[in-house]
Amino acid sequence: MLKQSSYALIVMRIPVLLLIASILCSCSISSNVNTRKPGEPWYYYGYLRDFYRDQNGDRTVSLVWSNQVNFQEVNLGEFRNSIQTLISQGYRKIGFISILTAAIVDSYDIKRLAADEGAQQVVACSFPVGNDRGVKPIITNVRVGNLGHPEYEFDLVPANVTRTQHWYQLLGK
């Protein structure tokens, strides 16, 4: 009888010990806002890292959060002048992003990448480059299938897709 009760106590303590161990291990592994270093990747910005071109070299950058990044959108003719004005105010080039796409680029993702790179200012410019002829699917017929579920018939119709060039200059002090 004594062996069964001590065995039951041990079995009941194992989940509690595992819970305490997992809490202690998870707290020591995860990083927090107080230990973040300048230039350390912190945010998620998807595929944008593939289009980023570093212009900073090995110079140190400041610690910037995404809500501290100023985003300025200008026309194509004002793009270089805006950058030169900011450089004369003491900013320096941190990096450049150039994307040619028909999809929309989220400016919040750009701000998060800029924050990770230590940029306080982003100058943005977007302009159409051309149209691509393509096709888009449309539903031409809906019928009830063998199991009672709808079945769709598609047709492909011609469509124009506008490609847009997006430029983002990242600047920091």
Secondary structure by P-SEA (a helix, b strand, c coil): caaaaaaaaaaaaaaaaaaaaaaaaaaaccccccccccccccccccccccccccccccccccccccccbbbbbbcccaaaaaaaaaaaacccccbbbbbbccbbbbaaaaaaaaaaacccbbbbbbbbcbbbbbbbbbbcccccccccbbbbbbbbbbbbbbbbbbbbbbbcc
